[in-house]
Amino acid sequence: MPSIDFKKLKRQMMIYRIVQTILTGLLIVMAIVFQGKFAALDRSGQFVSSIVMALAIQLLLIYPVYRLAWRDAGVEIDGNRPNLSPEQLAALRKKRLIGDMWKFCGFAFYVVFVALAPDANKAVGAVPVLASTIFSFLLTCLMYFQCFNFSARKQMKQALSL
């Protein structure tokens, strides 16, 4: 039985670790920017409220994001198996497209939500909502990449032990 080569998947996991580092830096920069906005508006308490709101949203999203990452990691591992038939390749392509569609829908939701938010200078409650949304988006991306790497490592161990 030929062994499974995980070289491509390991590269993808390394890229995801780099992206996580960049997103963490962006999250810190955005926190500093919004903290300055809240301080300028003399509403420092709303900064903490927006962080708490973003964390609450993450608690709601953790299971769906984990399931999506687990599924995507499984598709990548199945794609590395040797001697796949054309039917199996077509099924994997369909699974990848469905996973990509879910990720695009999540990304589009955040982009549309931020784009349609009222101007922060005109609406009183726009800054906390905008901050919560951006923090939640960055945290969701981080969570997906972390869950994917965790799931991929776990499924690689399972695939090698078979």
Stockholm file with secondary structure:
# STOCKHOLM 1.0

chainA/1-162         MPSIDFKKLKRQMMIYRIVQTILTGLLIVMAIVFQGKFAALDRSGQFVSSIVMALAIQLLLIYPVYRLAWRDAGVEIDGNRPNLSPEQLAALRKKRLIGDMWKFCGFAFYVVFVALAPDANKAVGAVPVLASTIFSFLLTCLMYFQCFNFSARKQMKQALSL
#=GR chainA/1-162 SS CCCCCCHHHHHHHHHHHHHHHHHHHHHHHHHHHHHHHHHHTTCHHHHHHHHHHHHHHHHHHHHHHHHHHHHHHHHHHHHTSSSCCHHHHHHHHHHHHHHHHHHHHHHHHHHHHHHTSCCTTTCTTHHHHHHHHHHHHHHHHHHHHHHHHHHHHHHHHHHHHC
#=GC SS_cons         CCCCCCHHHHHHHHHHHHHHHHHHHHHHHHHHHHHHHHHHTTCHHHHHHHHHHHHHHHHHHHHHHHHHHHHHHHHHHHHTSSSCCHHHHHHHHHHHHHHHHHHHHHHHHHHHHHHTSCCTTTCTTHHHHHHHHHHHHHHHHHHHHHHHHHHHHHHHHHHHHC
//
